[in-house]
Amino acid sequence: MVVSLLRRTGFRGWEFHALSLGSVGLCIGLWIRAKTVDQDERGNAERRALFVGLWAPTLWEIGDSLGDVERGKRRLGRRP
């Protein structure tokens, strides 16, 4: 249901793969930034980095699901 809605709105699988890689980069950036803040704020900053890091597998799986739909439609389009 969600994948078909995303497909109808024009999203493609590669876009979610790119978002997934971007979230990994953002996670690393937030983690590095967490090392620069004082000890009182460090715990919250590290939790924020971990939270963003959890987006990557979800976005990657959505991209894979969209890619499966795209490949399925291509195969159906080639059959007479």
MODAFEN-V40139 format. One record per pair of residues at least 12 apart in sequence whose ideal C-beta (glycine too) atoms are under 8 Angstrom apart, sorted by sequence separation. I is the first residue (numbers start at 1). J is the second residue. If there is no record, write none. Layout:
i: [I | I]
j: [J | J]
This chain:
i: [33 | 34 | 34 | 30 | 31 | 34 | 33 | 30 | 31 | 30 | 28 | 27 | 30 | 27 | 27 | 26 | 27 | 23 | 24 | 27 | 23 | 23 | 24 | 23 | 20 | 21 | 20 | 23 | 20 | 20 | 19 | 20 | 17 | 16 | 17 | 20 | 16 | 19 | 16 | 17 | 16 | 15 | 14 | 13 | 16 | 13 | 13 | 13 | 14 | 12 | 13 | 11 | 6 | 13 | 12 | 3 | 7 | 2 | 6 | 3 | 7 | 3 | 7 | 4 | 3]
j: [45 | 46 | 48 | 45 | 46 | 49 | 49 | 48 | 49 | 49 | 49 | 49 | 52 | 50 | 52 | 52 | 53 | 52 | 53 | 56 | 53 | 55 | 56 | 56 | 55 | 56 | 56 | 59 | 57 | 59 | 59 | 60 | 59 | 59 | 60 | 63 | 60 | 63 | 62 | 63 | 63 | 63 | 63 | 63 | 66 | 64 | 65 | 66 | 67 | 66 | 67 | 66 | 62 | 70 | 70 | 62 | 66 | 62 | 66 | 65 | 69 | 66 | 70 | 69 | 69]
